[in-house]
Amino acid sequence: MSATTTASQGRGRGGRERILAAAARLFATHGINPTGMEQVAEAAPVSKRTLYAHFRTKSDLVIAHLHDLTSSGATLEHVLTREDIPPLERILGLFEPMPDATPVRGCPFIDAAAEFPDPESAVHSYAREQKLLMVRLVTELVTELGCSEPAEVAEQLVTLADGAASRAMVLGEADYGRHARKAAKTLLAHALPSTA
């Protein structure tokens, strides 16, 4: 088998996965808007024809990237659905640094919404859905813990988490959430029954 054939087969298989992996690296390093589709194709490596066969538009690629992060558990919100840890620890897990967070990028949904500011855009809409899901999950957990004002407390907790993620990105401190975690513990101590 010739080297050309081997290279050709390598390019043809797993194209979608390579595109998403390349996009994730480039988006994390350079941001979404500064990363062009041609750069993604080159980094994958795939032809532009293959790239557009998988992702018709840049928005399609960004949404697939965000969905990939969500399904792989590479977002803060993932901890909220883990049934192997107690509800209180799931909530406090929002303030833990993401593993291998280099560079520190904060919340990918906030980043994406900021880079696609039109609230009607598909990317912004997807990011909004994920942030609304986050508050619903936290509401369910604080309700389970006996909170008498679950919706209000959940909004306060996700505001702390999102703020900490944003400051972590701006300051380049992956463990910045430790400050918000202390505030969250104080908030929960006042909001939950003493037996929680």
C-alpha positions as CSV (number, residue, x, y, z in Angstrom):
1,M,0.0,0.0,0.0
2,S,1.4,3.4,-1.0
3,A,1.9,6.3,1.3
4,T,-0.6,8.3,-0.8
5,T,-3.2,5.6,-0.3
6,T,-2.6,5.5,3.5
7,A,-2.8,9.3,3.8
8,S,-6.0,9.3,1.7
9,Q,-7.6,6.7,3.9
10,G,-6.5,8.5,7.0
11,R,-8.2,11.7,5.8
12,G,-11.4,9.8,4.8
13,R,-12.1,8.1,8.1
14,G,-13.4,9.8,11.2
15,G,-13.6,13.1,9.4
16,R,-16.4,14.5,11.5
17,E,-14.6,13.6,14.8
18,R,-11.3,15.2,13.5
19,I,-13.1,18.3,12.5
20,L,-14.7,18.7,15.9
21,A,-11.4,18.0,17.7
22,A,-9.6,20.6,15.5
23,A,-12.4,23.1,16.1
24,A,-12.3,22.6,19.9
25,R,-8.5,23.2,19.9
26,L,-8.8,26.3,17.7
27,F,-11.8,27.8,19.4
28,A,-10.1,27.3,22.8
29,T,-6.9,28.9,21.7
30,H,-8.1,31.7,19.4
31,G,-11.8,32.1,20.0
32,I,-14.7,31.1,17.8
33,N,-15.0,34.2,15.5
34,P,-11.3,34.5,14.7
35,T,-11.2,30.9,13.7
36,G,-12.1,30.4,10.0
37,M,-13.5,27.3,8.4
38,E,-10.3,27.0,6.3
39,Q,-8.2,26.9,9.4
40,V,-10.4,24.1,10.8
41,A,-10.2,22.1,7.6
42,E,-6.4,22.5,7.6
43,A,-6.0,21.5,11.2
44,A,-8.4,18.5,10.9
45,P,-7.0,17.7,8.2
46,V,-9.8,17.4,5.7
47,S,-10.8,19.0,2.5
48,K,-13.1,22.0,2.5
49,R,-15.6,19.8,0.6
50,T,-15.5,17.3,3.5
51,L,-15.8,20.0,6.1
52,Y,-18.9,21.5,4.4
53,A,-20.4,18.1,3.9
54,H,-20.4,17.6,7.7
55,F,-21.1,21.2,8.7
56,R,-22.9,23.4,6.2
57,T,-22.2,26.6,8.1
58,K,-19.9,27.9,10.8
59,S,-22.9,28.1,13.1
60,D,-23.6,24.4,12.5
61,L,-20.0,23.6,13.5
62,V,-20.1,25.8,16.6
63,I,-23.4,24.2,17.8
64,A,-22.0,20.7,17.1
65,H,-18.9,21.7,19.1
66,L,-21.0,22.9,22.0
67,H,-23.1,19.8,21.9
68,D,-20.0,17.7,21.9
69,L,-18.7,19.5,25.0
70,T,-22.0,18.8,26.7
71,S,-22.3,15.2,25.8
72,S,-18.7,14.5,26.8
73,G,-19.1,16.0,30.2
74,A,-16.6,18.8,29.6
75,T,-18.9,21.6,31.0
76,L,-19.6,22.7,34.5
77,E,-23.2,21.8,34.1
78,H,-22.3,18.1,33.8
79,V,-21.8,17.7,37.5
80,L,-25.4,18.6,38.1
81,T,-26.6,15.3,36.5
82,R,-24.3,13.0,38.3
83,E,-26.3,10.6,40.4
84,D,-23.3,9.2,42.1
85,I,-22.8,12.2,44.4
86,P,-25.3,13.9,46.7
87,P,-27.3,16.9,45.6
88,L,-25.4,19.4,47.7
89,E,-22.1,18.3,46.4
90,R,-23.4,18.5,42.8
91,I,-24.3,22.1,43.4
92,L,-20.9,22.9,44.9
93,G,-19.3,21.1,42.1
94,L,-20.2,24.0,39.9
95,F,-17.4,25.9,41.5
96,E,-14.7,23.3,40.9
97,P,-12.1,24.0,38.1
98,M,-12.6,22.0,34.9
99,P,-9.8,19.4,34.5
100,D,-7.1,20.3,32.0
101,A,-8.5,23.8,31.6
102,T,-5.6,25.2,29.6
103,P,-6.1,27.9,28.5
104,V,-8.8,28.9,31.0
105,R,-11.8,29.6,28.8
106,G,-14.6,29.9,31.3
107,C,-18.1,28.8,30.3
108,P,-18.2,27.8,26.6
109,F,-21.9,28.8,26.4
110,I,-21.2,32.3,27.7
111,D,-18.2,32.6,25.3
112,A,-20.3,31.4,22.4
113,A,-23.2,33.8,23.2
114,A,-20.8,36.7,23.5
115,E,-19.3,35.9,20.1
116,F,-22.8,35.5,18.5
117,P,-24.6,38.4,20.3
118,D,-27.7,38.3,18.1
119,P,-30.3,36.6,20.4
120,E,-32.0,35.1,17.3
121,S,-28.9,33.4,16.0
122,A,-28.8,29.6,16.3
123,V,-25.6,29.6,18.4
124,H,-26.9,32.2,20.8
125,S,-30.2,30.3,21.1
126,Y,-28.4,27.1,21.8
127,A,-26.2,28.7,24.5
128,R,-29.3,30.2,26.1
129,E,-31.0,26.8,26.2
130,Q,-28.0,25.3,28.0
131,K,-28.0,28.2,30.6
132,L,-31.7,27.7,31.1
133,L,-31.2,24.0,31.6
134,M,-28.5,24.7,34.1
135,V,-30.9,26.8,36.3
136,R,-33.6,24.1,36.0
137,L,-31.2,21.4,37.2
138,V,-30.1,23.6,40.1
139,T,-33.7,24.3,40.9
140,E,-34.5,20.6,41.1
141,L,-31.5,20.0,43.4
142,V,-32.3,22.8,45.8
143,T,-36.0,21.7,45.8
144,E,-34.8,18.2,46.7
145,L,-32.8,19.6,49.6
146,G,-35.9,21.3,51.0
147,C,-35.3,24.9,49.9
148,S,-38.5,27.0,50.3
149,E,-37.6,29.4,47.5
150,P,-35.9,27.1,45.0
151,A,-36.2,29.2,41.8
152,E,-34.7,32.3,43.4
153,V,-31.9,30.4,45.2
154,A,-31.1,28.6,41.9
155,E,-30.8,31.8,40.0
156,Q,-28.4,33.2,42.7
157,L,-26.3,30.0,42.5
158,V,-26.0,29.9,38.8
159,T,-25.2,33.7,38.8
160,L,-22.3,32.9,41.2
161,A,-21.1,30.0,39.0
162,D,-21.3,32.0,35.7
163,G,-19.6,35.0,37.3
164,A,-16.8,32.8,38.7
165,A,-16.3,31.1,35.3
166,S,-16.1,34.5,33.6
167,R,-13.6,35.9,36.1
168,A,-11.5,32.6,35.9
169,M,-11.2,33.2,32.1
170,V,-10.4,36.9,32.4
171,L,-7.8,36.3,35.1
172,G,-6.5,33.0,33.8
173,E,-7.1,31.4,37.2
174,A,-8.7,27.9,36.7
175,D,-9.5,27.6,40.4
176,Y,-11.1,31.1,40.8
177,G,-14.4,29.3,41.6
178,R,-13.1,28.7,45.2
179,H,-14.3,32.3,46.0
180,A,-17.8,31.7,44.7
181,R,-17.9,28.3,46.4
182,K,-17.6,30.0,49.8
183,A,-20.4,32.4,48.9
184,A,-22.5,29.5,47.6
185,K,-22.0,27.6,50.9
186,T,-23.1,30.7,52.9
187,L,-26.2,31.2,50.6
188,L,-27.1,27.5,51.0
189,A,-26.7,27.6,54.7
190,H,-29.3,30.3,54.9
191,A,-31.6,28.9,52.2
192,L,-31.8,25.2,53.3
193,P,-33.2,23.5,56.3
194,S,-30.5,22.9,58.9
195,T,-30.9,19.1,58.3
196,A,-29.9,19.4,54.6
